[in-house]
Amino acid sequence: MFAVIRTGGKQYTVAKDDLITVERLPGDAGETVALTDVLMVGDGEAITVGAPLISGATVAAEIMEQGRAKKIVVFKKKRRQNYRRKKGHRQLQTTLKVVDILTDGKTVETTAKAAPTPKTTDAKADPAPAVAELEPQRFESAPEGADDLTKIAGVGPKLANLLNELGIYKFEQIAAWTPENVAWVDERLTFKGRIERDDWISKAAALAAGETGA
């Protein structure tokens, strides 16, 4: 039996006991995670394709190692403007071992837990949300497989460049924005209300899912 799963914006074909390296998932080595974005399951000649996901299908995997990918160098240059920027980036990644492929609503008990929210011991501390809660997911530099953000209706080349400067390169980043994330981006790009008015989030979600009508 094999399955095609989606995690970190990428798709992987896996079978039991396979080792795969994906973008970082929360958890420590030895813990179990459940991958529920299953796009296809095959068992012999029987193949089931989701629309886009298969209801009740889960891939159980064990975290083998948390690490980083090889360093990539991003160099930007503008001719005749004395503009040069050089940055390095090492993507956080997780090595998984596929334990089982479950269908028909079967589940697996997961032991990996999301990273805890930092707590404060000062009773008089400012109750405002931590910066990490306000900021959307961001990359330090352009990741491999960065999306063309101009495909989102209402986002032109100039806006796409501004979003890239904030570390936003993928449709899935925008699709996951919370109201706090939207406010954070609004403040830095000074076009308050445009994200919600042009419905970037749902359009980005459709593009991330492979739909073309966004």
Secondary structure, DSSP 8 states (H G I E B T S, - for coil): -EEEEEETTEEEEEETT-EEEEE--SS-TT-EEEE--EEEEEETTEEEE-SSS-TT-EEEEEEEEEEE---EEEEEEETTTTEEEEEEE--EEEEEEEEEEE-TT-----------------TTS--S--HHHHS----SS--TT---GGGSTT--HHHHHHHHHTT---HHHHHT--HHHHHHHHHHHT-TTHHHHTTHHHHHHHHHTT-S--
